[in-house]
Amino acid sequence: RGMQMASDSLKKMGFNAEFYVEDVFDGKSATRAADKSHVKSSDLIIGPLTKEGIDEMKKLSVTSGAHVVVPIPFANKILLSCQNISKACASEASQWEFMGTYVAQKHKGDNVILINSIDIDDARQVQVFSESYFAANGDSVRIVKSVNGSISALSGMLVKGKNNIIIMPTNEKKLINAMFDMMKSYEGVVYGYDEWETMEGISADNRNKYHVSFPKSIVLDYSIPSDQNWIEVYRKKFKSEPTDFSVLGYDIMMYYGQALMMYGRDFPNHFAEFNAKGLVATGFNFIKTGDESGFENRFTSVMRTEDYSIIQVK
């Protein structure tokens, strides 16, 4: 739906293109789609939403020259062995690398504590956060490792009279609840995943008292007039509320459509200098991930709970 809205906006800007939609849900359907003449002759392929489907489009890209866009947050491994591919959303690792720099700059002199759930996926975010934090000249950070599902060591690291900064890249509810229980008598800020925004079990009072914050790539702000206008158009057209994926689809189509208008198929060589108009909820800051690999959009915002509302602070 978002891409459909964007195609209408692009046509008004003079974008002359044919749009095709293919239903791709697994590797076999991706292979069938890749064999169609209009797909083979495409300049831009957005999706599919599965790794197997993306792999098929990467193979096609080598022979056809079409640029492939990964529209949802896969790990950066999906960009390997193909230079004509870009990922529109920052991976969780890239988001937490960004957060490491942000916390180092924002919380100098504070009591920074990093909680490691030791889950393999969470541990990756702990690693990239730590490396980025110290690279940005962050102060010392103390690490609490979960032991048999417990983070009891945290209680001995909290300091009264100081701003206790809890970095907690995990969605493990038991650990999250234990952390808030230990924080009851202390002041501070808690950083977690964006899933915390709607996670059951985190009270509104705790969100507000500890200014629960998190990295996020897609931010539709209902308080900004331009976003309000876009939302109203969406509501009238589809009789429903936009989701993160609706607005991401819109911004992807707007960005890559304008890039094609300005540079043609050569647009990946101009990522660093190109700024699209009319984007709604995200930005584009591409980094080439390797000599033989594609590009990742590293754009990340920081969201923070203030006065029982979630606001964008960076």
Disulfide bonds with the S-S distance in Angstrom:
none
